[in-house]
Amino acid sequence: MDDWSGRKWEPVTEERLLRAIDVLVEIAKEHGSAFDPMLETVRQELHDFRTRHRPETGAESQSTEMPLQKAG
């Protein structure tokens, strides 16, 4: 954990959330479903991020959102 203490805090971006999901999917594949709650939390953060940062245009915004898939 000491390695993290010196890291610079940067704003959360969609790209960083997608990278985190990719890493968590790999961990879940290697170590089983113990990491699924964390994966779901990051997926929810991505959904919330997209909701906050994309203008709402009704049905159009729903069709452009990438569906989230469960790690397996």
Secondary structure in CASP SS format (residue, H / E / C, confidence):
PFRMAT SS
TARGET T0000
AUTHOR 0000-0000-0000
METHOD secondary structure of the structure
MODEL  1
M C 1.00
D H 1.00
D H 1.00
W H 1.00
S H 1.00
G C 1.00
R C 1.00
K C 1.00
W C 1.00
E C 1.00
P C 1.00
V C 1.00
T C 1.00
E H 1.00
E H 1.00
R H 1.00
L H 1.00
L H 1.00
R H 1.00
A H 1.00
I H 1.00
D H 1.00
V H 1.00
L H 1.00
V H 1.00
E H 1.00
I H 1.00
A H 1.00
K H 1.00
E H 1.00
H H 1.00
G C 1.00
S H 1.00
A H 1.00
F H 1.00
D H 1.00
P H 1.00
M H 1.00
L H 1.00
E H 1.00
T H 1.00
V H 1.00
R H 1.00
Q H 1.00
E H 1.00
L H 1.00
H H 1.00
D H 1.00
F H 1.00
R H 1.00
T H 1.00
R H 1.00
H H 1.00
R C 1.00
P C 1.00
E C 1.00
T C 1.00
G C 1.00
A H 1.00
E H 1.00
S H 1.00
Q H 1.00
S H 1.00
T H 1.00
E C 1.00
M C 1.00
P C 1.00
L C 1.00
Q C 1.00
K C 1.00
A C 1.00
G C 1.00
END
